[in-house]
Amino acid sequence: MTETVRFSKLGKEDLLLNPRNGTMEVTLSDGRVALISAVDIAYLLSDAVAKANLPAAGIAGRLQRVTDDVGGLWMDQGTSWFSLGGEIVNVQDAPFNVHPNRTAAQNSVGLLAALATGKSVYVPPGTYSYDTVLPIVANGQQLFGAGQGLTTLTYTGTGFGITLGTATEVRLLRVAHLYLAGNNRSTGGIQLGPNAIVSGATVENCRISGFTATGAAAIVLRGTVGANLHHLFLEGNRSGIIDTTAAVTTTTRCRSVWIQGSTDKGIYLRRAQGFWFSQGIVEGSAAEAIKLDAVTSSIDQVAITDSWFENNNTSSGTYTMEVTGAGAGVASLNVTIRGGRWEVNAGKAHVYCDQAADVVIERIWTIGDAAPVTITVNAARVLVLYHPGVNQATLSNLSTTSQIHQMQHRGLDPEVYQFSGKLQVDKNLYTVVWTDYSATTTVTGFSVFTTKVVYYKRVGRLVFVWYAIRGTSNATTFTFTLPITPKSLYSYGHRMPVYGEDAGSALASPAALEWNNTTTVTLYGNLAAAAWTGSGVKASIGSFVYEADGD
């Protein structure tokens, strides 16, 4: 049902409209038209009551707003009331009474009481001071505000401002839409932990600043699984994101995180297993923008992609990014640094790798730095991929135990690289499988085949071919075609001995196979290019290798 009603003011009498299904076009007094639903009308017009004061159930579809520690919009099912939007606590409602004009101690009591209900907690616009750690510990519980520019929590205590998790298994905790302001005495902003039984925790659309004590950080990861950090502004903290050595943190995803003005490091990881940082910014860090430092166990599977690093290393004189380990089996493994922009990072070396393996550095763009890309390697295995003429890395190899390989993009194909340097293969080099070309090749000189098999395999520029062709001859010639054109240097032809049969008998001397810079292979009755018999059984079996033309 849709109807247009003109309001001079909203009053209880308007509830008589009661559009239980569909929506209404409401023309306001200034001429604007708003589309609202029954739920909107009920929420705006109904009197708020405590849950205990809800009328007896019995009128199905009736709506009522509840304001005490339960909160939200409730519907009469005919036999009982239930919450439409989940049970949400508003901290300004009684009995919590959290308000901007109350003291930190008073607000702390109210915030703790609201969280203790196990329900999600809403903090309306305003600036609220508090002085105790806020624990979020119930499955699915959230602490959220009206937006990082509207809701501010000012922490004056000495521990963490907010913690997600407890000693028992808990899932899907969330902090969102607020500004958390710290001080120079507190341990950190938000801790996700304390161990691996905290999974799926999310911090998003928040600003966190002012946590500057030694060892503090805006976000501290302590053994969580599947944490999500999205759309964050971490400004003016000791560090932006760190993990602890107390537990292994696994599968952390960071997207659109801006870390600015850290007085130590931007990101500092020591036991991470699976950490993705994409489309982020790290700028103005006094020390490294990112440091991976495997201390007690190896760091593994870290990807830094499509991010911007600017004006880091402002005071430490180290590197923009360090990938290191303690050695003796403790290393930083499987690290990918791909894409992004590195700008004016204090003229320091960009990447330092030590006790690291399988580090891939690809397509780093630098602006305003003395060297395009500077990579220092010690006891590490590193692969550097770059485009021709753009950002080719300047390498400093400090140790004979290092393995550095550079590969350059060829042309516009992002999957084709040119390898420079020595390649040492200590074990089997596995290549692509053989490709069956039998049905595609064109064979001449036969009326019927008993065997027609042609296989090939390409490894780099080399093409390996194996064939076996036998059948009834109907011509004095014998040819078949190749899948890939040989290099032009074969224009004068290349002839080699192969096995042959003519007129039903094996040849006493080898037959000849010849190819040039076309895809046609010609076979002869002997190395002197004798013709074949135009009848009877004719056959040849052999294998050869040639260099492909082009790239």
N, C-alpha and C positions, 0 to 999 in steps of 0.2 A: 504494500500500500504506500502511495506517495501523495501527500497533500501539502499545500502551501498555507502557512499560518503567519499572520503578522503579529509580532510581539512588541508591546511598548515596554514591558518588563517581564521578567520571568517570575512566575509565582506558582504556588502549589496547585492552583486551579488548572494549570497547563498539563498536569499529570493526567487529566481526564482524556487527553488525546490518545495516550497509551498505544502507540503503534507497536504491538508486540512482535510483528514480523515486518521486515523491510526497514526503510529509512524515511526521514521527513526532510523536506526543504523548509528551512526556517528563515523567514525574511526579517532581518533585524531592523531596529528603528532608523538606522542610517541608510537603509536600502540594500545593504549587503545580504546575500543569501548564503546560509550555512546548511550543509547536509549533516544531519545528526541522527543517531539511532536511539532506540529505546534505552539502551544501556547508558548512552551519553546523558539523556534527559534525567534518568533516574539518579545518576551520580551527581548531577548538578543541582537537582531540585529536592531530593529526599533529605529528610532530617537524619543526621548521624547519631547512632546510638552505640552503646557498648554491646558486645556480643551477648552478654547475659540478659540484656534488655530487649533482644529481638522478640517480636510478637510470636505467638504460637504458629507453627507451620500449618498450612491448610489451604492457602491460595496459590496454586502453582503458577510460576512465572513472575511473582511479585519480587521486586528488587529493593534492597536496603543497604545503605552505606554504614560500615562499622568502623569506629575510630579508636578503640582501645588497643591493647597490645596485640590483638589479632589483625585488625585493619582490613581494608579492601572493600570490594563490592560483593554482596552475597545475594543469592537467589533462593526463593522458596520453591522446593520441589513438590510441595503438597504434603509430604510427610516429614521433611526435615530441611534445614538450611544448609547450603554449601557455598564455598568461596568460588567466585568466577575467575579471579585473576591470581589465584594462589595466595597464601597468607603472607602479607607484607606488613612489616612493622614500620611505622613512621616515628622517628625518634623524638619528634616534637610533641607527640601525643602522650597523654597520661598512660601509665605511671612513669614513663621514662623522663619526660620534661627536659630534653636536651635542647638548649637554645644558645644563640650567639652571645647573649648577654650574661650567661652563667660562667662560673669559674671552671678551670680545667678539671679540678677534683669533682665538682658536681656533674659536669658532662661525662666524665669517665664512668661514674656510677650508672648513669642512664644508658650510655652506649653499651656497657658490659651487660646490663640487664636486658637490653633489646637483643643482643647477640645470643644471650643465654636461652632465649625462647626457641632457638633452632630455626627460626623463620628468617626470610630475607629481610634486610634492614635498609630502609630508605632514609637518606639524609637530605632534607630540603635545602634550597639555596640559603647561603649564609656562611659565615666564618666561625668555626667551632674550635675552641682549644680543649685539649685533653692531655692526660699525663700518664696513662697506663697502656700496656699492650692490648690491642684489640684482636682477640682470637676468633677466627672463622673456622668452625669445626664440624658443622652438621652437613651431611650429604646434600649437595645442591644449594647450599646457603650462599647468599650474595650480600655484599655491602656495596651500595651504589648511591650516587648523588644525582644532581640535576645536570651535571656537566662540569668539566674541569675549570671552567671560567665562572661557575656559579656556586658550587659547593666546595668549601675549603676546610680540611681538617688540619689543625695546627698542633703538632705533637711536641710536648715540652718534657717528655720523660727521657729515660736513659736506655731502654731496651729497643726492640723493634717497634715501629709504629703500628704495623698490622702483621699478623701471622696467619698463614693458611695451612691448616692441618694440625694433627694431634698424633698421639701415640697409637691410635687405632685407625683402621683403614677408613679412608674418607675420599669421596670423589666429587668432581665437578663443582669446586668452589670458585668464587668469582668476586673480583673487585673492579668497579667500573665507574666512569663518569664523575671523577672528583679530582681535587688537587690536594696532595699530601705534602705539607710543609714540615721540615725537620729542624734539627739544631745540631750544634757541634759536640753534643755529649751522647747522642743516641747511637745505638748499634747499627741501625739501618732503617730503610723505609719499609719495604714489604719482604718478608721471608716466606718462600714457598718451601714447605717441608713439614716436619723435620726429617722425613725418610721416604723410602720408595713406596710406602703404602698410601701416599697422597698422590692421586692421579687425576689428570684432566683439569688442573687448576688454571684459571685464566685471570690475567690482569690486562685491562684494555681501556683505551680512551681516558688515560689518567696523566696528570703531571705530577712529578715527584721531585722535590728539590730541598737543598739545605742539610742533607745528611753528610757532614764533613768530618766526623771523628775518624781517627786512625782505624783503618780496616773496614770502615762503613761503606755501604753502597745503597743505591736506590732500590735495587732488586737483588736479593740473595737467594740462590738456588741451593737447597740442601737435600739432595737425594730424591727429588720429585720425578714422576714419570708423566710424560705427555703434557708438560706445561705449555701454555700459549701466552705470548707477550705481544700485544698488538696495539698499534697507534698510541705510543707512549712518548712523552717528552720528559727526559730525565736530565735535569739542569742543575749545575752547581753542586754536585755531590762529590764525595771522595772518589768513588767509582760509579759507573753506571750499572753494570750487571756483573756479578761475581758468583762463583760457586764456592763450596767449602770442601775441605779435605776430609770431612767427617763421613761423607756418603757419596756414592756415584749418582750423578744426575743424568737421566736418559731422556732422549727425544724431546728436546726443547725447541719450540718454533718461535722465532722473533720476526715480525714483519712490521715495517714502517715504524721503527723505533728511532727516535732522535736523541742522541746522547751529546750533551753540550757542556763544556767548561768543567770537566772532572779535574779535581786537584791531584789525582793520581792517574789511574787507567780508565779507559772507556769500558772495555770488557776484559775480565780476567777469569780464565777457566783453568781448573787444575785436575778435575776428574770427570769431565763431561764425556758422555757416550751418546753421540747424536745431538748436534747443536746446529741449527740453521738460522742464519741472520741474513735477511734479504730486504732490499729496498729501504735500507736504513741510512742514517747519517751519524758519524762520530767526528766531532770537531772540538778543537780547543783543549784536548787532554794534555795535562802536564807531562805525562809519561806516554806509554804506548797506547795507541788507539785500541788494539787488541793484543792480548798476550795469552798464548796457550802454553802452559807450563806444567807438563806431566810430572807430578811429584811422587805420589805413592802408587799410582797405577796409570796405565797408558790412557791418553786421550784418543778418542777414535771417532771418525765420521763427523767432521766439522766442515760446514760449507758457509763461506762468506760470499754472497753474490749480489751484484748490481747495487752496490752501496757506495756512499760518498765519504771520503776521509779528507779532512781539511784542517791544516794548521795544528796538527798534533805534535807531540814531543816538544812542547814549548819550553821545558826546563830540564828534562832528564838527559838529553843528548843520546838517547838510545835509538830505537827503531819504531817505525809506524806500526809494524806488526811483527811479533816474535812467535816462532813455532819451535818450542824446545822441549827437552825431557831430561830426566835425571840419568838416563843411560841404564845399562844392565837390564834390558828388557822393559824399561819404563820410557816410553817415547810418545810423541805426538804423531798419530797415524791417520792416513787417509784424509788429508786436509785439502780442500778446494777453495781457491781464491779466484773468483771469476767475475769479470766485468767490473763496472763501477768507475769512479773517478777519484784520483788521489791528487790533492791540490795543496801546494805550499806547506808541506809537512816539515817545516823548519829545516829543510835542506838535508835531513838525515836519510840514512839508508831506509828503503821502504820495507823490505822483508828480510828477516834473519831466521835461518833454519839450522837447528842443531839437535842431534838425537831425534831426528824426524824422518819419516818414511812415507813415500807415496804422496808427496805434496805437489799439487798441480796449480800452477799460477798462469792464468789465461786472460788475455785482453784487458790488462790494466792500462788505463789512460791517466797520464800525469800532466799537470799544468802548473807552471811556475816553479818547478823544482830544478835544481842544478843538473841532475841526471834524469833521463827519461824514466827508467825503472832500475833501481839498485837493489840487488839481491845478494846477500851474504850467506854462504853455505858452509857449514862445518858438520861433518859426520851425519849427512842427511842424503836422502834420495829425492831429487826434485826434477820435475818436468815443467819447462817454461814454454808456453805457446803464445805466439805474437803475430801480428800482421806485418807484411813487408814495409819497411820504411817508417813504421809507426811504433814507438815505444819498445824498441828492441832492448832487452834487458842488459844492463851492465852487471857482470857477475864478478864476485870476489870469492874465490875458492880457497878456503883457509886450511883444508885438510885433505890428505890423500885418500881418506876414507869416504870422501864425498862422491856422489854420483850426480852429475848435472847434465841434463839433456835439454837442448833447445830445438824447437820445431817451429817453422815459419809457415804461415798461411800462404798458399799459392793461389794467385788470382783472386777471384771472388767466391770461390768454393770454401765455405767454413769448415768442411770436413777433410780438406786436403792440406797436408803440411809437408814441408821440406825439412829433413833431419840433418843437423850438422853435429859433428863430433863422432866419437867412437862408440859403437854399440857392442856391448858385451852380453852374450846370452849364456847363462850358466846352466840352464836346463832346456827342455824341449821348447822349440818355437812352434806353437800351434797356429796354423793358418786356416783359411776357409776350406770347406769341404770341396771335393771334386764336383764339377758341374757336368751333367750329362748333356752333350751337344748332338747326340746321335740323330735325333729327329729333325734338327735344324740344319745340319750341314748338307751341302749339295755335293753328291758324288756322281761322277760321270764315268762311262766306259763299261757299264753293266746293264744287262737286261733284267736280272733278278738277283737278290742278295740272300745269302744264307747267314751272313754275319755283317752287321753294320753298327759299329760302336766307336764313338769319339767322345772322350772326356777331356776337360781342361780345368786348370786351377791357376788363378793369378795371385802372385805374391809380390806386392810392390809393382815394379815395372816388368818383372819376369812372368812369362806365361808358360806353364807346363802342359804338354799335350800327350795323350796316350790314345792310340787308335788300333782297331782290328777290323779289316774290311775283307770280305770274301764273297764271291758270287760268280754268276755266269757272265763271261765277257761278251760284249757285242761291239767292241771297238779296240783299236790299237793304242788308245790313250787311257790314262787313269788319273783322275784329280779328285780332291775334296776341298771344302772351304773351311777357313778358320773363324773363330768368333771375334778375334781382335786383330787389327792390322799390325803387322810387324814394323819395326822402326825403319826409317828410310835408308839407313846405312846398308840394308840388305838389298839395295836396288840391283846389285850385280848377281844376286842369287847366292844361295847357300845349299850345297849338296852334301848328303851324308848317306852311309850304307844302312839298309834296313832289310828285314826278312821279306822274301817274296816267293810267290808260286805263279807259274804260267803254264797254260795248257794242261792243268791238272797235276803238275809235278812241281816239287820244291826246286828253286833255282840253285844251281851248283855254286854260283857266286852271288854276292849280295845284290839285291835290287837297290835303286837309288831314290831318295826322297829329296825334293828341292823346293825351297820357298824363297820369296823375295819380299819386296815391300808392298805386296798385295795380300788379300786374304785367301788366295788360291794356292794350294799345295799340289805339286805335280810329282807323280811317281813314274820311274822308268824301269825297264827290264834289267839294267845293269848300270854301273857307274859311268859307262860311256853313253848313257841316254838311249839305250836300245828300245825299240817299240815293243809293245805287248802283242800277244796273239789275239786276234779278234774273235776267238771262240774258246769253248772249254772253261775250266775253272781258273779264275785269276784271284790273287790274294796278296795282302801285305799287312804286316803287324810291326809296330814300332812306337817309339816315344822320342820326344825332342823338346828343347827349351829355346825360346826366343825372347827378345826384348820388345815390349809393346811400344808403339809410336805414341807421341803426344804425352799427356799427363795421366 
